[in-house]
Amino acid sequence: MSSQKEKIIREFTKQAETFNEYQKSFSKEDINRFALSHMHLTGSESVLEAAAGTCAFGRTIAPHVSHVTEYDVTEAMLEVGRQEALKQGIGNVSFVQGEAERLPFDDGSFDLVVSRLAFHHFEDPGAVMSEMVRVLRAGGRNVIIDMRARDESLRETADSIERLRDPSHVRCLSGEEFGDLAGRFGLSVSFCDTIHVPVELDAWMDVTKVEGSDREKIRKLMEDDIAGGDKTGFEPYIKDGKIMFDHRWMVMICEK
């Protein structure tokens, strides 16, 4: 197993419970419903959620399809997904542990393959996309929701702050890079939109349990940006006395 996979498992084992609660906020649930509204499901689909985390997106999809397979490398995240599915009475889901670069499914096994907030953790996004497309049937759809990269001049600055907050973060892709990735593996983009999701700085750092000097460093960078100093790429602002910023979540739906 690569050092990046070990880092992902370590970080998301630590984050499992807090991550799931964070995803329940209105704006994040709203993005799931927004994506769902553009997927035009029939109720008969077999779905794979790759790098599923706590399976929040899969639970949104499950009532509208035949079956959802939740697949993630971190057992602690899948266990939270299992418990949440039980609480909500969702029975048409199964859970499989493994790496997104090595999907243990036959070619063309799924009508729909989705991934939410995962691609910025992949060292080789192409390897993951290749596998997602391989297990997708001809005529099936691929749906990706992920953070979109900041403006190019501040992209590395923003990614470095993301890594300070979560060491398993690798790099946010731009909209153009996501489009190129889809095209490289024979997908045609049928829908793409970017939604601004408001994030409260302290809640964002609480999810990954950022403490001590790292927390203070991130806060100082945001405060300096607000005061007119060096830009972070996050475009932070004050609302109700709290430091806020907007993540840019891209929803991309493709057809094979």
Residue, then its C-alpha position, 0 to 999 in steps of 0.5 A: m500500500s502506498s504512503q498516500k493510501e496509508k495517510i488517507i486511512r489514518e486521516f479518515t479513520k480519525q475524521a470518520e464521525t466528525f466528517n459525517e456530521y459535517q456533511k449533514s449541514f444544509s448546504k452540503e446536503d443541498i448539493n447532493r440533491f442538486a446533483l440528484s435532480h440532474m441524474h434523471l434516474t429510472g429506479s432500476e440502476s445499479v450504482l457504485e459509489a467509489a471512494a465513498g467515505t461515509c456514503a452520504f451521496g450514496r444514501t441520497i441516491a439509494p431511494h431512487v435506484s435498485h442498489v448502491t455499492e459503497y466502496d472505500v479504502t477506510e473501514a471506519m468511514l464505511e462503518v459510519g455509512r453502515q450505521e447511518a443506512l441502518k438509522q435511515g432504514i436504507g436496505n438496498v446498499s452493500f459495503v466493500q473495502g478497497e482502493a479506488e485504483r483497483l476496483p474488484f468488479d467486472d467490466g460494465s458492472f454498473d449503470l451509474v458510477v459516482s464519486r464525491l469529494a474524493f478526487h483531490h485525495f488521489e495521487d493519480p486521478g487518471a488511474v481512478m477515472s480509468e477504473m470507474v469507466r471500466v466498470l461502467r456499462a456502455g451508455g452508463r453515467n459517471v458523476i463526480i462532485d469535487m472541490r474545484a481548484r482556485d485561481e491559477s495564481l493562488r492554486e498552490t497556496a490554496d492547496s498548501i492550506e488544504r494540506l495543512r488542514d488535512p495531510s491527505h489532500v493532494r491537489c484540487l483539479s480545475g474544471e478544465e482538468f476534470g473535462d480533459l480527464a473525462g475526454r481522455f477516457g471516452l466520456s462525454v460531459s452532459f452537465c457541469d456546474t459549480i456551486h459555492v458552498p459557504v464554510e465556517l473556518d473553525a468547523w472546517m478545522d474541527v472536522t480534521k481535528v486541527e490543533g495547536s500551531d497548525r490551527e493558529k497558522i491557518r487562522k492567521l493566514m485567513e485573518d491577514d487575507i481579510a485585512g488586505g495582506d497576502k491572498t490565500g485563494f480562499e477569499p475569506y470574509i467575516k459573517d456574524g463574527k466568524i471567519m467564512f469562505d466559500h468552497r467551489w464544488m463542481v458537479m460533472i455528469c458524463e455519459k459513456 
